[in-house]
Every structure is written in structure tokens, then in C-alpha cells.
Amino acid sequence: MILHFIRLVAICGLLITLSACGNANPTPENTPAPTIAGPGDTFSTAQPPPPTWQSPVRPMNRGNVFEMQLLGRLDFLGTPSTIFAHAFSPDGTRLVGINNTHLVGWDLITGEFIINNTHQRAQYLFYSVDKTQLYTILMDGRLAIYSADTGVLETELMGHERFNGVATYDSFNGWLALGGNDGSILVWDMIEGLMLSAITAHTGDITNLVFSPDGTRLASSGADGKNYVWDWEKRELVFNVTNADVPTIRMAFHPSGDTLAIATNEVITMWDMQSGQFIHSLPTGAGGSDSLLQFSPNGKFLINGGEIPDMMVWAGDGDNHFLAFLPEMGAGRISAQFSPDSELLLTSKLDGETSLWDMTQITDETVVRANINPASTRVVFVDWSPDSFTITFFDASGSIYVWGLPQS
């Protein structure tokens, strides 16, 4: 396949008044640039006073996103460190995160800081299906369950005694799968607090886990170079989708559940989930999916990014033909998230640009983009709330800049 470089069009037209095209909320000069931190590292950095909070009043879409403004900044009241995991409540009205030491949470309607509790070396964070609880996975395999209203620890369970840091969560059904260094997979019903299934899946470490969109299938990869698709409730192997024992970096199901994408170091292979048969390969270059492999919510697009210079966009359906490069969105710490309606793509690169891409106008020669100044100099993650009311920019310092449509 010949990959044609797509001409970049930087615009202040369709997305005309995004702050990228102006500079309405610049980061104040003389503010020290924070250094990135994660589990095990903390630091202090000066912060200017946050702006007065404005409540979002309606969801954003391609037609009104040019009106979005900075709603406010969410801060942690303690020694700052990067938030390395976060979750929105199912209705999009709350945001929780974990930094080096604390479980934290905010009300996205009022901007109020509502949860502040220490955690015990948590790695993952999820909301319960009914919004009443928060689940964290600790490094030793324990599951800590907190009240979503108060952040108070309610109970702990031993999720997996051989946990090796690999997990995936089905936010619709409340199912949690944990991988072990012995090749085993345990699946939990977090609503009931019950372990539902134990599968001896691989020889050695589990390296990737992902649920199918309906939750009935679980794809796994292991250090043994194997990839499998399981009917986890029956503990039965459904398909062997092994790529000649080449290590798998990432896996992603198409939203329909009909296709599984498996990324290795230089290629993405597509697999039919009705037959288990190989469909075709998508060349990415070395490290092409190190950072991300993601379908859009409507399944129309598939994106990948990593050590390659530019993020790549493929058709999510059919022949998965190549659509576009997103220039300079690679070779660094990058993040990307589609809007819930799949019409916009938000991307960021640490110490690089934060951009909004119009996915309805990708052609064989043009990608429409607008650069954004989110009031942060070092964005490590970007995300959309599930209700589209807010866009969030996670700064390396631990602060979160929230954008949306306030009362006019």
C-alpha cells in the first residue's frame, strides 16, 4: 500500500474562534514550567490563581465548538503531581483522578473539589455503572472500593494475587478483568463484588486485555507471543488470532464487535470476529502504535500513534484504507480522544501542539485542524466528557483545565 502524505490545512475558518486562532486565555508569563511526574515522583510548582468557574450549559459539537471557552481550572489541594489515571461519571457531571498519593474528584457543574483521600499505590481508577462507587486497582492486586460521593474507603477485595499490572474494565456491565504474571486471567463482577471466571490463558505474563463492546468476549495477549479471544463466562477459547508469535503492543475491538485490531511493532492486523480469520495488514512503521490504537465511537475511523512522526488515520470499516497523517502528532508523549459523536478529534503532544481536527472533512488531500491554547503549557492527556459538555486538558503539574460552553 502506498501511503500518500496528506496536506495539512491550518485554519481559522470553520473553527474560527478557537483560542488557537486567538490567545484569549494564555498561560501567564513567568509561570515556571512544571516537570512531568508519575507514580513515585512529586514536585512543587507555582500556580497563578484559577479563573472564576463557569458552568457548562450545553453539549459541544462541530457546529458550536468554535464558541467554547475556558470554564475553569481544577486543582489538588496538596503537593502537586501528575494525574496519571482518571474517569468521568457515567453522566459526565463528575471527574475523578489519582495522582502520586491521592484519590481526588471534582463536580464539573460547580467546579467544587469534592473528593480528597489517600490511596495505597493505586494504578487504575473506574466509576461504577450506577455512579455510586469508585474502583481502584492496587499494585499488589487488591481492589479498593470507595464511595463516589465522599471518597471514603468502603471495602477491599483481593482481585488477583499474581496481578502484573494489566487490566481492562467494561463500564457498561461493571466487569473487570485482571491479568497475572502466571498467564491467568480473573474476571470480576464489581457490582456484586464477586469473581466470575478464572482462565489459564497464557504461558508467562498477560500483556494486553480488552473486552468486546458487548462484554461477551475477552481478547488477551501474552509474553508467549500468543493472542486469544475468549468466551470468558464459559472459560472457552473462541479464536486463536496469533501473529506468528510477534509480540502484541495493543488491541482494540471495532464498536460493532465484528473486527479486532492487533498492533505489533510495525503493523496492525485486522481479524474477523465472526470467523476468526485474518483480514489484512496495515503498515505503520516501527513503534507506530506504541502510544495509542483507537477506533472512533461510530467505528468510522481507526487511529494509531507512537514513535512515528505523525499520527495515522485509517478507515475503520471495509478495507481499512489509509486516510490521512496528522502531522507532528507523534514521536513523543501524545494523547488523542474522539468526541462522543466522532465528528471531532482532540489531540495533544507534550511540549507540542494541542489540536482539534474536523473528521468530517478528511479527504485525499486535506485535513482540517485548529490549534488550541488550553491555558496549559504541558498537556499530558486530553479527554471529552461522555455527555460532550466538557473537554479536559490534564497538565503535567496535576491541574486540569476544563473547556465548554458557558452561559452566554
Buried (B, 14 or more C-beta within 10 A) or exposed (E): EEEEEBEBEBBBEBBEBBBBBEEEBEBEEEEEEBEBBBBEEBBEBEBEEBBEBBBBEBBBBBEEBBBBBBBBBBBBEBBBBBBBBBBBBBEBBBBBBBBBBBBBBBBBBEBEBBBEBEBBBBBBBBBBBEBEBBBBBBEEBBBBBBBBBEBEBEEEBEBBEBBBBBBBBBBEBBBBBBBBBBBBBBBBBBBEEEBBBBBEBBEBBBBBBBBBBEBBBBBBBBBBBBBBBBBBBEBEEBBEBBBEEBBBBBBBBBBBBBBBBBBBBBBBBBBBBEEEEBBEBBEBBEBBBBBBBBBBBBBBBBBBBBBBEBBBBBBBBEEBEBBBBBBBBBBBBBBBBBBBBBBBBBBBBBEBBBBBBBBEBBEEEBBBBBBBBBBBBBBBBBBBBBBBBBBBBBBBBBBBBBBBBBEE
